[in-house]
Amino acid sequence: MTSAVADAHRREWARVLAATVRVTRDLDLAEECVQDAYAQALRTWPADGVPSRPGAWLTTVARNRALDVLRRESALRRALPLLVTEERVAGPGEDDDRLRLVFTCCHPALSREAQVALTLRLVCGLSTTEVARAFLVPEPTMAARITRAKRKISAARIPYRVPSPDELPERVGAVLEVVHLVFTTGHTAPVGPHLVRQDLVDGAVDLARMLRLLLPHDAEVAALLALMLLIDARRDTRSFEGRLLLLSEQDRSRWDAGQIREGTSLLTAALRRRAPTRYAVEAAIAAVHAEAPSWEATDWPQIVALYDVLLRLWPSPVVALNRAVALGLRDGPAAGLAALTPLLDSPELATYAYLSAARADFLRRLGRLPAAADAYAEAMALCGNDAERSFLAGRLAEVTASGS
């Protein structure tokens, strides 16, 4: 029964919270009421059974809890008629609620870091620990950041609404960044036993589709949706019996051809409308992988060239690391290691497991096995995902055995 509640948390958190915020207009109160609803589910579902529509049940409990609080406080009485006995599990109203919640969390009065963190916490239901890992910062730092952001929303009376058409062009960039980070957090979960949090991946794609309906001619919205579809097309081939499979090991015949076609079409449309942007270039890199019939046929020169463009558009140590990996596959491990080495001093990558993992792989390929073993051990210490840690442990065992 605990698993049923956990599944409902993954699938329904955003809808339940968004519907409750519409009543309370207070993020802290709404979050408290939703948490109470999930706690009540843990108490009652074992005896009464799982409701046929868990999201509707949770929404009703959360909003009734909010009603009780508002009555006790004798405040916001005009909001009380908004309460309904039962909520639908899906529908245009709920989509509107989620868009309202996303745009509220991404209000320009908040810093970009606060916008993304608050959305991951409130819209996606990630724990503070998971959000902190996504940002590569300590958990207390992230907890304080989220608290400050919620207080600012309350103090500044930030409205709970989708911006007007005139405001949308200025507001959508922050929302796209949030949706992208939600997707990447789900694509490889920062903590836990599973490689993927498919609920976050699906939620991000769903939000991008809603934004696409809201802004059908926005090239960057189309590019982001293209990027996510092209990457998610590999979902069924990324692991086997819990074991992580590298891109070179995946059965490409099982990649989702429909998603690849849709993603490629969206990317083409985006590039016709404006000059390449960050998401368009990232989608182009994903498209090169999708077009390659095999790992050996991958066009690494084109991928390196695209990373060069991406670095100019969006200078980031993570992009520089990805370019170093691609360079190592184009020109060999020595070239990749040389490009990677300056990044070892980057504060932003100090706790980034993929930096140590990439360095370990280059050292392994160069035959420097003791150094590779040290780097694999370092990557394992920084990695919070069990599937990735298991993969790294296997590589560590291989280089240790070969070097002994």
C-alpha beads as a LAMMPS data file, in Angstrom:
LAMMPS data file: protein, C-alpha beads

404 atoms
403 bonds

1 atom types
1 bond types

-500.0 500.0 xlo xhi
-500.0 500.0 ylo yhi
-500.0 500.0 zlo zhi

Masses

1 110.0

Atoms # bond

1 1 1 0.000 0.000 0.000
2 1 1 2.920 2.319 0.655
3 1 1 3.910 1.787 -2.975
4 1 1 0.445 2.919 -4.119
5 1 1 0.822 6.173 -2.194
6 1 1 4.343 6.623 -3.546
7 1 1 3.049 6.078 -7.071
8 1 1 0.290 8.630 -6.475
9 1 1 2.903 11.072 -5.218
10 1 1 4.936 10.678 -8.393
11 1 1 1.946 10.932 -10.707
12 1 1 -0.401 13.359 -8.973
13 1 1 1.641 15.737 -6.786
14 1 1 1.710 18.630 -9.263
15 1 1 -2.001 18.443 -10.081
16 1 1 -3.056 18.166 -6.443
17 1 1 -0.833 21.024 -5.281
18 1 1 -1.789 23.287 -8.190
19 1 1 -5.504 22.752 -7.530
20 1 1 -5.012 23.436 -3.812
21 1 1 -3.018 26.625 -4.421
22 1 1 -5.932 27.920 -6.465
23 1 1 -7.981 27.846 -3.240
24 1 1 -5.390 28.959 -0.695
25 1 1 -3.330 31.424 -2.772
26 1 1 -0.637 30.476 -0.240
27 1 1 2.139 28.066 -1.206
28 1 1 3.082 27.040 2.326
29 1 1 -0.514 26.337 3.320
30 1 1 -1.201 24.452 0.101
31 1 1 1.913 22.322 0.493
32 1 1 1.012 21.538 4.109
33 1 1 -2.510 20.506 3.109
34 1 1 -1.251 18.287 0.291
35 1 1 1.242 16.620 2.619
36 1 1 -1.620 16.007 5.059
37 1 1 -3.625 14.409 2.243
38 1 1 -0.823 11.987 1.445
39 1 1 -0.429 11.195 5.142
40 1 1 -4.153 10.435 5.344
41 1 1 -3.796 8.164 2.308
42 1 1 -1.135 6.194 4.154
43 1 1 -3.557 5.767 7.064
44 1 1 -6.768 4.959 5.188
45 1 1 -5.908 3.253 1.908
46 1 1 -4.666 0.035 3.565
47 1 1 -8.109 -0.468 5.112
48 1 1 -10.372 1.119 2.494
49 1 1 -8.435 0.274 -0.661
50 1 1 -6.893 2.554 -3.260
51 1 1 -9.504 4.916 -4.749
52 1 1 -10.343 4.447 -8.414
53 1 1 -9.045 7.970 -9.010
54 1 1 -6.260 8.611 -6.492
55 1 1 -5.603 12.139 -7.733
56 1 1 -9.227 13.162 -7.276
57 1 1 -9.275 11.664 -3.768
58 1 1 -6.067 13.454 -2.768
59 1 1 -7.264 16.757 -4.223
60 1 1 -10.540 16.559 -2.322
61 1 1 -8.782 15.799 0.971
62 1 1 -6.182 18.535 0.469
63 1 1 -8.728 21.179 -0.458
64 1 1 -11.061 20.212 2.393
65 1 1 -8.097 20.536 4.742
66 1 1 -7.444 23.980 3.265
67 1 1 -11.103 24.881 3.795
68 1 1 -10.856 23.935 7.460
69 1 1 -7.778 26.121 7.931
70 1 1 -9.297 29.096 6.108
71 1 1 -12.467 28.826 8.177
72 1 1 -10.500 28.731 11.408
73 1 1 -8.536 31.769 10.370
74 1 1 -11.705 33.551 9.177
75 1 1 -9.811 34.637 6.077
76 1 1 -10.232 34.481 2.315
77 1 1 -13.910 33.586 2.654
78 1 1 -14.526 34.514 -0.955
79 1 1 -12.233 31.634 -1.945
80 1 1 -14.344 29.037 -0.190
81 1 1 -16.978 28.632 -2.927
82 1 1 -14.177 27.540 -5.251
83 1 1 -13.935 24.304 -3.296
84 1 1 -15.476 21.339 -5.035
85 1 1 -16.282 17.948 -3.623
86 1 1 -14.471 16.066 -6.345
87 1 1 -11.726 16.932 -8.836
88 1 1 -11.228 15.316 -12.203
89 1 1 -7.972 13.437 -12.638
90 1 1 -7.172 15.270 -15.864
91 1 1 -8.580 18.025 -18.001
92 1 1 -8.029 21.546 -19.292
93 1 1 -8.680 23.085 -15.874
94 1 1 -5.915 21.064 -14.283
95 1 1 -3.536 21.916 -17.101
96 1 1 -4.330 25.578 -16.487
97 1 1 -3.659 25.113 -12.769
98 1 1 -0.272 23.550 -13.444
99 1 1 0.682 26.321 -15.865
100 1 1 -0.381 28.901 -13.273
101 1 1 1.773 27.198 -10.650
102 1 1 4.783 26.996 -12.981
103 1 1 4.551 30.658 -13.988
104 1 1 4.130 31.660 -10.336
105 1 1 7.251 29.737 -9.357
106 1 1 9.102 31.291 -12.313
107 1 1 8.088 34.899 -11.629
108 1 1 10.833 37.422 -12.551
109 1 1 10.826 38.795 -9.004
110 1 1 12.652 35.591 -8.041
111 1 1 16.221 34.742 -8.957
112 1 1 16.661 32.133 -11.681
113 1 1 18.090 29.675 -9.143
114 1 1 15.076 30.198 -6.886
115 1 1 12.659 29.779 -9.798
116 1 1 14.069 26.419 -10.799
117 1 1 14.449 25.161 -7.236
118 1 1 10.913 26.143 -6.264
119 1 1 9.425 24.495 -9.328
120 1 1 11.310 21.266 -8.749
121 1 1 10.121 21.245 -5.153
122 1 1 6.500 22.331 -5.624
123 1 1 5.524 21.380 -9.167
124 1 1 7.501 18.138 -9.320
125 1 1 7.441 17.120 -5.663
126 1 1 11.184 16.486 -5.421
127 1 1 12.620 16.360 -1.926
128 1 1 14.969 19.116 -0.839
129 1 1 17.795 16.566 -1.009
130 1 1 17.005 15.771 -4.647
131 1 1 16.780 19.452 -5.579
132 1 1 20.100 20.142 -3.853
133 1 1 21.751 17.348 -5.843
134 1 1 20.342 18.741 -9.072
135 1 1 21.946 22.101 -8.257
136 1 1 25.173 20.608 -6.853
137 1 1 24.758 22.530 -3.577
138 1 1 24.480 21.426 0.096
139 1 1 20.993 20.530 1.305
140 1 1 20.805 23.315 3.981
141 1 1 21.647 25.884 1.304
142 1 1 18.831 24.621 -0.889
143 1 1 16.335 24.475 1.989
144 1 1 17.047 28.115 2.809
145 1 1 16.748 29.099 -0.865
146 1 1 13.326 27.470 -1.204
147 1 1 12.073 29.052 2.026
148 1 1 13.212 32.516 0.937
149 1 1 11.546 32.095 -2.446
150 1 1 8.189 31.148 -0.928
151 1 1 8.364 34.068 1.474
152 1 1 9.095 36.437 -1.388
153 1 1 6.092 35.189 -3.350
154 1 1 3.899 35.855 -0.328
155 1 1 5.423 39.225 0.554
156 1 1 5.379 40.504 -3.031
157 1 1 1.848 39.191 -3.614
158 1 1 2.980 37.498 -6.803
159 1 1 -0.206 36.571 -8.705
160 1 1 -1.217 32.987 -9.359
161 1 1 -1.899 33.228 -13.094
162 1 1 -0.588 32.620 -16.590
163 1 1 0.905 35.879 -17.946
164 1 1 -0.944 37.912 -20.548
165 1 1 0.083 37.528 -24.224
166 1 1 2.148 40.719 -24.001
167 1 1 4.096 39.373 -21.019
168 1 1 4.651 35.839 -22.285
169 1 1 7.764 36.457 -24.440
170 1 1 9.609 37.860 -21.412
171 1 1 8.421 35.133 -19.065
172 1 1 8.711 31.944 -21.072
173 1 1 12.530 31.672 -20.946
174 1 1 12.554 31.008 -17.216
175 1 1 9.823 28.407 -17.561
176 1 1 11.701 26.626 -20.352
177 1 1 14.802 26.409 -18.183
178 1 1 12.729 24.892 -15.407
179 1 1 11.096 22.361 -17.717
180 1 1 14.520 21.407 -19.084
181 1 1 15.928 20.820 -15.619
182 1 1 12.877 18.788 -14.619
183 1 1 13.492 16.607 -17.663
184 1 1 17.206 16.134 -16.990
185 1 1 16.520 15.374 -13.322
186 1 1 14.091 12.655 -14.386
187 1 1 16.206 11.341 -17.255
188 1 1 18.908 10.353 -14.777
189 1 1 17.567 10.530 -11.234
190 1 1 20.067 12.232 -8.886
191 1 1 19.299 9.812 -6.049
192 1 1 17.554 6.492 -5.559
193 1 1 17.503 2.945 -6.889
194 1 1 16.183 3.694 -10.381
195 1 1 18.113 5.132 -13.290
196 1 1 15.115 7.105 -14.533
197 1 1 12.244 8.944 -12.868
198 1 1 9.859 8.554 -15.759
199 1 1 7.194 10.567 -13.944
200 1 1 9.434 13.646 -14.120
201 1 1 10.347 12.974 -17.745
202 1 1 6.687 12.587 -18.711
203 1 1 5.746 15.631 -16.636
204 1 1 8.354 17.782 -18.371
205 1 1 7.234 16.641 -21.821
206 1 1 3.623 17.295 -20.811
207 1 1 4.481 20.832 -19.650
208 1 1 6.389 21.485 -22.878
209 1 1 3.381 20.369 -24.909
210 1 1 1.146 22.718 -22.907
211 1 1 3.585 25.572 -23.574
212 1 1 3.594 24.630 -27.255
213 1 1 -0.203 25.007 -27.338
214 1 1 0.118 28.342 -25.540
215 1 1 2.920 29.564 -27.852
216 1 1 2.623 27.601 -31.123
217 1 1 5.037 29.848 -33.042
218 1 1 7.793 30.096 -30.418
219 1 1 10.942 28.480 -31.834
220 1 1 12.581 27.891 -28.458
221 1 1 9.530 26.070 -27.109
222 1 1 9.569 23.850 -30.202
223 1 1 13.317 23.257 -29.838
224 1 1 13.038 22.216 -26.192
225 1 1 10.208 19.805 -26.930
226 1 1 12.281 18.407 -29.808
227 1 1 15.272 17.907 -27.516
228 1 1 13.266 16.025 -24.929
229 1 1 11.519 13.791 -27.452
230 1 1 14.775 12.873 -29.203
231 1 1 16.437 11.928 -25.926
232 1 1 13.421 10.174 -24.434
233 1 1 13.119 8.067 -27.593
234 1 1 15.862 5.880 -26.080
235 1 1 13.992 5.235 -22.827
236 1 1 13.379 1.509 -23.348
237 1 1 17.019 0.726 -24.129
238 1 1 18.897 2.570 -21.383
239 1 1 18.960 -0.332 -18.953
240 1 1 18.509 -4.095 -18.850
241 1 1 17.468 -5.913 -15.679
242 1 1 18.533 -2.875 -13.673
243 1 1 21.930 -2.591 -15.352
244 1 1 22.810 0.695 -17.034
245 1 1 23.460 0.403 -20.773
246 1 1 25.742 2.928 -22.436
247 1 1 24.733 4.533 -25.711
248 1 1 27.199 2.233 -27.450
249 1 1 25.402 -0.834 -26.030
250 1 1 21.800 0.128 -26.794
251 1 1 19.618 -1.649 -29.354
252 1 1 18.784 1.218 -31.694
253 1 1 16.045 -0.753 -33.406
254 1 1 14.054 -0.318 -30.187
255 1 1 14.358 3.456 -30.106
256 1 1 10.961 5.149 -30.504
257 1 1 10.822 6.045 -34.199
258 1 1 7.663 8.121 -33.731
259 1 1 9.277 10.345 -31.128
260 1 1 12.378 10.708 -33.298
261 1 1 10.261 11.800 -36.280
262 1 1 8.293 14.281 -34.179
263 1 1 11.437 15.649 -32.538
264 1 1 13.226 16.041 -35.863
265 1 1 10.203 17.809 -37.370
266 1 1 9.999 20.218 -34.417
267 1 1 13.732 20.937 -34.643
268 1 1 13.466 21.674 -38.364
269 1 1 10.569 24.055 -37.718
270 1 1 12.472 25.802 -34.917
271 1 1 15.571 26.325 -37.069
272 1 1 13.457 27.813 -39.861
273 1 1 12.029 30.446 -37.539
274 1 1 15.211 31.832 -35.964
275 1 1 18.960 31.447 -35.575
276 1 1 20.137 28.455 -33.545
277 1 1 19.595 28.751 -29.808
278 1 1 20.763 26.680 -26.865
279 1 1 17.929 24.161 -26.989
280 1 1 18.038 23.939 -30.781
281 1 1 21.746 23.076 -30.735
282 1 1 21.237 20.518 -27.956
283 1 1 18.399 19.015 -29.984
284 1 1 20.644 18.927 -33.051
285 1 1 23.226 16.938 -31.062
286 1 1 20.513 14.498 -29.994
287 1 1 19.355 14.273 -33.613
288 1 1 22.858 13.313 -34.787
289 1 1 22.816 10.426 -32.310
290 1 1 19.291 9.456 -33.393
291 1 1 20.270 9.429 -37.072
292 1 1 23.353 7.228 -36.604
293 1 1 22.514 3.611 -37.518
294 1 1 25.153 2.379 -35.068
295 1 1 27.550 3.661 -32.423
296 1 1 30.461 3.215 -34.815
297 1 1 28.699 5.340 -37.459
298 1 1 28.200 8.314 -35.107
299 1 1 29.326 11.588 -36.704
300 1 1 31.654 12.733 -33.910
301 1 1 33.166 15.629 -35.922
302 1 1 29.676 17.093 -36.321
303 1 1 28.905 16.580 -32.636
304 1 1 32.131 18.325 -31.572
305 1 1 31.323 21.205 -33.939
306 1 1 27.846 21.510 -32.441
307 1 1 29.309 21.569 -28.927
308 1 1 31.596 24.398 -30.066
309 1 1 28.499 26.347 -31.116
310 1 1 26.734 25.471 -27.862
311 1 1 29.679 26.690 -25.787
312 1 1 29.463 30.073 -27.505
313 1 1 25.717 30.292 -26.924
314 1 1 25.738 28.921 -23.379
315 1 1 29.179 28.842 -21.735
316 1 1 28.990 26.181 -19.048
317 1 1 31.492 23.768 -17.490
318 1 1 29.002 20.942 -18.051
319 1 1 28.890 21.728 -21.775
320 1 1 32.693 21.916 -21.784
321 1 1 32.808 18.469 -20.169
322 1 1 30.411 17.016 -22.734
323 1 1 32.542 18.522 -25.501
324 1 1 35.655 16.931 -23.985
325 1 1 33.946 13.532 -24.024
326 1 1 32.945 13.991 -27.676
327 1 1 36.472 15.155 -28.511
328 1 1 37.864 12.027 -26.879
329 1 1 35.644 9.916 -29.093
330 1 1 36.682 11.839 -32.199
331 1 1 40.417 12.238 -31.576
332 1 1 41.173 9.628 -28.919
333 1 1 41.378 9.469 -25.104
334 1 1 44.530 11.588 -24.784
335 1 1 42.823 14.520 -26.516
336 1 1 39.731 14.087 -24.379
337 1 1 41.739 13.953 -21.162
338 1 1 43.658 17.090 -22.128
339 1 1 40.401 18.966 -22.776
340 1 1 38.925 17.711 -19.521
341 1 1 41.871 18.469 -17.217
342 1 1 41.262 22.261 -16.883
343 1 1 37.752 21.496 -15.650
344 1 1 39.119 19.751 -12.559
345 1 1 39.534 23.184 -10.948
346 1 1 35.944 24.271 -11.688
347 1 1 34.035 24.957 -8.438
348 1 1 30.772 24.163 -10.242
349 1 1 31.978 20.628 -10.968
350 1 1 33.547 19.934 -7.569
351 1 1 30.806 17.436 -6.688
352 1 1 29.869 16.430 -10.243
353 1 1 30.265 12.668 -10.522
354 1 1 30.330 12.694 -14.326
355 1 1 33.594 14.657 -14.363
356 1 1 35.370 11.954 -12.355
357 1 1 33.650 9.220 -14.381
358 1 1 34.730 10.736 -17.698
359 1 1 38.282 11.162 -16.446
360 1 1 38.284 7.548 -15.248
361 1 1 37.153 6.323 -18.657
362 1 1 39.871 8.260 -20.484
363 1 1 42.517 6.938 -18.076
364 1 1 41.200 3.385 -18.526
365 1 1 41.387 3.675 -22.299
366 1 1 44.950 4.998 -21.993
367 1 1 45.935 1.999 -19.871
368 1 1 46.609 4.098 -16.759
369 1 1 44.688 1.662 -14.595
370 1 1 45.684 2.688 -11.018
371 1 1 44.770 6.303 -11.769
372 1 1 41.568 5.126 -13.447
373 1 1 40.668 3.106 -10.345
374 1 1 41.105 6.179 -8.146
375 1 1 38.894 8.232 -10.463
376 1 1 36.184 5.554 -10.556
377 1 1 36.214 5.407 -6.745
378 1 1 35.870 9.185 -6.599
379 1 1 32.952 9.100 -9.038
380 1 1 31.238 6.417 -6.947
381 1 1 31.571 8.548 -3.817
382 1 1 29.874 11.471 -5.577
383 1 1 27.143 9.451 -7.303
384 1 1 23.692 9.243 -5.708
385 1 1 22.021 7.009 -8.287
386 1 1 22.228 3.308 -7.469
387 1 1 22.205 2.136 -11.108
388 1 1 25.047 4.467 -12.034
389 1 1 26.975 3.586 -8.891
390 1 1 26.636 -0.105 -9.731
391 1 1 27.982 0.551 -13.223
392 1 1 30.938 2.486 -11.801
393 1 1 31.610 -0.299 -9.292
394 1 1 31.776 -2.775 -12.160
395 1 1 34.273 -0.617 -14.021
396 1 1 36.310 -0.168 -10.840
397 1 1 36.446 -3.941 -10.373
398 1 1 37.559 -4.395 -13.990
399 1 1 40.447 -1.933 -13.849
400 1 1 41.494 -3.165 -10.404
401 1 1 41.619 -6.772 -11.615
402 1 1 43.454 -5.817 -14.811
403 1 1 45.981 -3.731 -12.919
404 1 1 46.803 -6.341 -10.309

Bonds

1 1 1 2
2 1 2 3
3 1 3 4
4 1 4 5
5 1 5 6
6 1 6 7
7 1 7 8
8 1 8 9
9 1 9 10
10 1 10 11
11 1 11 12
12 1 12 13
13 1 13 14
14 1 14 15
15 1 15 16
16 1 16 17
17 1 17 18
18 1 18 19
19 1 19 20
20 1 20 21
21 1 21 22
22 1 22 23
23 1 23 24
24 1 24 25
25 1 25 26
26 1 26 27
27 1 27 28
28 1 28 29
29 1 29 30
30 1 30 31
31 1 31 32
32 1 32 33
33 1 33 34
34 1 34 35
35 1 35 36
36 1 36 37
37 1 37 38
38 1 38 39
39 1 39 40
40 1 40 41
41 1 41 42
42 1 42 43
43 1 43 44
44 1 44 45
45 1 45 46
46 1 46 47
47 1 47 48
48 1 48 49
49 1 49 50
50 1 50 51
51 1 51 52
52 1 52 53
53 1 53 54
54 1 54 55
55 1 55 56
56 1 56 57
57 1 57 58
58 1 58 59
59 1 59 60
60 1 60 61
61 1 61 62
62 1 62 63
63 1 63 64
64 1 64 65
65 1 65 66
66 1 66 67
67 1 67 68
68 1 68 69
69 1 69 70
70 1 70 71
71 1 71 72
72 1 72 73
73 1 73 74
74 1 74 75
75 1 75 76
76 1 76 77
77 1 77 78
78 1 78 79
79 1 79 80
80 1 80 81
81 1 81 82
82 1 82 83
83 1 83 84
84 1 84 85
85 1 85 86
86 1 86 87
87 1 87 88
88 1 88 89
89 1 89 90
90 1 90 91
91 1 91 92
92 1 92 93
93 1 93 94
94 1 94 95
95 1 95 96
96 1 96 97
97 1 97 98
98 1 98 99
99 1 99 100
100 1 100 101
101 1 101 102
102 1 102 103
103 1 103 104
104 1 104 105
105 1 105 106
106 1 106 107
107 1 107 108
108 1 108 109
109 1 109 110
110 1 110 111
111 1 111 112
112 1 112 113
113 1 113 114
114 1 114 115
115 1 115 116
116 1 116 117
117 1 117 118
118 1 118 119
119 1 119 120
120 1 120 121
121 1 121 122
122 1 122 123
123 1 123 124
124 1 124 125
125 1 125 126
126 1 126 127
127 1 127 128
128 1 128 129
129 1 129 130
130 1 130 131
131 1 131 132
132 1 132 133
133 1 133 134
134 1 134 135
135 1 135 136
136 1 136 137
137 1 137 138
138 1 138 139
139 1 139 140
140 1 140 141
141 1 141 142
142 1 142 143
143 1 143 144
144 1 144 145
145 1 145 146
146 1 146 147
147 1 147 148
148 1 148 149
149 1 149 150
150 1 150 151
151 1 151 152
152 1 152 153
153 1 153 154
154 1 154 155
155 1 155 156
156 1 156 157
157 1 157 158
158 1 158 159
159 1 159 160
160 1 160 161
161 1 161 162
162 1 162 163
163 1 163 164
164 1 164 165
165 1 165 166
166 1 166 167
167 1 167 168
168 1 168 169
169 1 169 170
170 1 170 171
171 1 171 172
172 1 172 173
173 1 173 174
174 1 174 175
175 1 175 176
176 1 176 177
177 1 177 178
178 1 178 179
179 1 179 180
180 1 180 181
181 1 181 182
182 1 182 183
183 1 183 184
184 1 184 185
185 1 185 186
186 1 186 187
187 1 187 188
188 1 188 189
189 1 189 190
190 1 190 191
191 1 191 192
192 1 192 193
193 1 193 194
194 1 194 195
195 1 195 196
196 1 196 197
197 1 197 198
198 1 198 199
199 1 199 200
200 1 200 201
201 1 201 202
202 1 202 203
203 1 203 204
204 1 204 205
205 1 205 206
206 1 206 207
207 1 207 208
208 1 208 209
209 1 209 210
210 1 210 211
211 1 211 212
212 1 212 213
213 1 213 214
214 1 214 215
215 1 215 216
216 1 216 217
217 1 217 218
218 1 218 219
219 1 219 220
220 1 220 221
221 1 221 222
222 1 222 223
223 1 223 224
224 1 224 225
225 1 225 226
226 1 226 227
227 1 227 228
228 1 228 229
229 1 229 230
230 1 230 231
231 1 231 232
232 1 232 233
233 1 233 234
234 1 234 235
235 1 235 236
236 1 236 237
237 1 237 238
238 1 238 239
239 1 239 240
240 1 240 241
241 1 241 242
242 1 242 243
243 1 243 244
244 1 244 245
245 1 245 246
246 1 246 247
247 1 247 248
248 1 248 249
249 1 249 250
250 1 250 251
251 1 251 252
252 1 252 253
253 1 253 254
254 1 254 255
255 1 255 256
256 1 256 257
257 1 257 258
258 1 258 259
259 1 259 260
260 1 260 261
261 1 261 262
262 1 262 263
263 1 263 264
264 1 264 265
265 1 265 266
266 1 266 267
267 1 267 268
268 1 268 269
269 1 269 270
270 1 270 271
271 1 271 272
272 1 272 273
273 1 273 274
274 1 274 275
275 1 275 276
276 1 276 277
277 1 277 278
278 1 278 279
279 1 279 280
280 1 280 281
281 1 281 282
282 1 282 283
283 1 283 284
284 1 284 285
285 1 285 286
286 1 286 287
287 1 287 288
288 1 288 289
289 1 289 290
290 1 290 291
291 1 291 292
292 1 292 293
293 1 293 294
294 1 294 295
295 1 295 296
296 1 296 297
297 1 297 298
298 1 298 299
299 1 299 300
300 1 300 301
301 1 301 302
302 1 302 303
303 1 303 304
304 1 304 305
305 1 305 306
306 1 306 307
307 1 307 308
308 1 308 309
309 1 309 310
310 1 310 311
311 1 311 312
312 1 312 313
313 1 313 314
314 1 314 315
315 1 315 316
316 1 316 317
317 1 317 318
318 1 318 319
319 1 319 320
320 1 320 321
321 1 321 322
322 1 322 323
323 1 323 324
324 1 324 325
325 1 325 326
326 1 326 327
327 1 327 328
328 1 328 329
329 1 329 330
330 1 330 331
331 1 331 332
332 1 332 333
333 1 333 334
334 1 334 335
335 1 335 336
336 1 336 337
337 1 337 338
338 1 338 339
339 1 339 340
340 1 340 341
341 1 341 342
342 1 342 343
343 1 343 344
344 1 344 345
345 1 345 346
346 1 346 347
347 1 347 348
348 1 348 349
349 1 349 350
350 1 350 351
351 1 351 352
352 1 352 353
353 1 353 354
354 1 354 355
355 1 355 356
356 1 356 357
357 1 357 358
358 1 358 359
359 1 359 360
360 1 360 361
361 1 361 362
362 1 362 363
363 1 363 364
364 1 364 365
365 1 365 366
366 1 366 367
367 1 367 368
368 1 368 369
369 1 369 370
370 1 370 371
371 1 371 372
372 1 372 373
373 1 373 374
374 1 374 375
375 1 375 376
376 1 376 377
377 1 377 378
378 1 378 379
379 1 379 380
380 1 380 381
381 1 381 382
382 1 382 383
383 1 383 384
384 1 384 385
385 1 385 386
386 1 386 387
387 1 387 388
388 1 388 389
389 1 389 390
390 1 390 391
391 1 391 392
392 1 392 393
393 1 393 394
394 1 394 395
395 1 395 396
396 1 396 397
397 1 397 398
398 1 398 399
399 1 399 400
400 1 400 401
401 1 401 402
402 1 402 403
403 1 403 404
